[in-house]
Amino acid sequence: MACACMRHLSAIRTPTVASAGPPKETANSRVLILGGTGRVGGSTAIALSKLSPDLRITIAGRNRCGSCGACCRPISTDRRLQSPGSCNSGQGEIKTAYLDVCDDTYYALRAKAYNNEAIAAKVPAITTGGIYPGVSNLMAAELVRVAKSENKGEPERLRFYYYTAGTGGAGPTILATSFLLLGEEVIAFNKGEKLKLRPYSGMMSIDFGKGIGKQDVYLLNLPEVTSTHETLGIPSVSARFGTSPFFWNWAMDAMTRFVPSELLRDRSKVEEMVKLFDPVVRVIDGYAGERVSLRVDLECSDGKHTIGVFSHKKLSVSVGTSIAAFALAVLEGSTQPGVWFPEEPQGIAIEARELLLQRASQGTINFVMHKAPWMLETNPKEVGLGIYV
């Protein structure tokens, strides 16, 4: 999915609250949503039109870019990668501000490799700018910023916990993404040491609070672990994900144990498996719903433990709102030239974070920041993992 605007030419790509106030300086900006016919792209278009009715939004499919008559694939789901923000229209290259929505660690790092090229072209670009990763990165950045401003201890441990009921209404898209992640070793950090762990191991029972409650979550290889470890300088970082009904978690754990990892990394094989599971998944999704919750925990050297929680009844709605919030931040000039992760101040300026989070959290059933974990009566218990990450 991509967005383009003619005053601040902007792009968004997808693979797989408090009043936020009116958008600044975005009237009549042109936005291209590449992949806009999909569920995430459609949700983003609706959210953008609500947040900023004056935007001129163009929706395009995967193969041809309707606004410029060309194939625009800065980052595509088959993992081929062009320079973020570039679109060859047949009449020269159009340089566009760019927002990528992906959750693949290696892919995000490849996008970052274009940083110098984007700086030279004076093109602002953000990678992993969705809900998780994306909103979760900004929640982590704000927890760390506030902790450091209090000068009571150094941030030492950061944990990302995610929960989505069923496939969150995303159907085959999120199912394929989940299967592909099961084929990757999990990267986590413990006291500065890089660890490689089995995917969907290290189960913890986490309380996500109002509307979600306690859910089991498991280790996955997600890009915000590496990016926040390096960008925010946190020695210990990990990410866990869980779903419901509970037997889906058991099934994914079994897949990591008994299905060869090379098969899980083969996109064509994964697509075949998704087709096989899809009818069953759709039936169960009808009962499971599509609730989504992010919880970010920060522990400091002085023993202080703070959390942020973001929960919504519908992932299909909240993901579009989150992406739209990032798009508006880019349009409003909050992103410097270069390719950035959301938590980098050059990606989303520190002074723009609060507004972005306010916009993204519209419609949530629970959105809190800088709270103590006891407020959720959390008592996490880890099972079957010798290293505490």
Number of C-alpha atoms within 10 A of each C-alpha: 30 32 30 29 22 13 14 21 22 28 31 34 33 26 21 22 14 12 10 17 10 10 17 12 13 22 14 15 19 22 27 27 29 28 27 24 16 19 19 28 28 19 22 29 25 16 23 24 14 13 19 18 16 15 18 18 21 19 21 22 18 19 12 15 22 16 16 15 11 15 16 24 25 22 26 20 15 8 12 10 14 16 19 32 30 20 20 16 15 11 8 8 11 13 21 24 30 29 30 31 25 26 25 21 19 13 20 24 17 15 23 21 15 17 20 13 16 24 15 10 15 15 24 31 33 35 29 29 32 32 27 23 24 26 27 26 26 26 28 24 21 19 24 23 14 11 21 14 9 9 9 13 15 17 24 20 21 28 20 26 27 27 26 25 24 27 25 24 23 18 17 19 17 17 23 20 19 18 23 21 23 25 22 22 18 22 22 24 21 17 12 15 10 14 14 13 18 19 23 26 20 21 20 23 19 23 19 27 21 15 14 19 14 19 21 22 23 24 26 27 28 26 25 28 25 20 22 24 19 12 14 17 14 25 18 24 27 26 23 24 24 26 25 21 14 13 10 15 19 12 11 19 17 12 18 21 15 8 13 11 18 11 14 23 16 13 16 11 13 19 19 12 15 20 14 11 13 15 13 10 19 17 10 15 20 11 11 19 18 23 24 27 29 23 25 23 22 25 22 19 12 12 12 14 20 20 24 23 23 27 27 24 21 20 24 22 23 27 26 23 28 27 33 29 29 29 29 22 22 26 28 15 18 20 26 21 21 25 33 26 28 30 27 20 19 19 24 23 18 16 10 15 22 15 17 22 22 17 24 26 25 19 17 17 17 19 22 13 16 19 15 16 18 11 9 17 14 16 13 14 11 19 12 9 13 8 10 10 19
